[in-house]
Amino acid sequence: MNRESVVMKCHVCGSVMKAATSVLPFKLSDTSVVVLRDLPILQCENCNEYLLEDSVMARVEEILASTNGDAELAVIRFAA
């Protein structure tokens, strides 16, 4: 089954989730935040709830693990 044939439904309202990109913050510590740009997400057409696919979250974890937590704010472009 190819990926396009799978229709993801929103767990909040039941509407269709569509592929999109976003900018999301991730808190590393009390004093450090990393903002990821161009992050691929699935977003609800109706209520704007979003989710990250497992493969994307795995890459996010790699990026965050390799980030120097010394800066209060870091902005990084997501690259798969």
Buried (B, 14 or more C-beta within 10 A) or exposed (E): EEEEEEEBEBEEEEBEBEEBEBEBEBEBEEEBBBBBEEBBBBBBEEEEBBBBBEEBEEBBEEBBEEBEEEEEEBEBEBEE
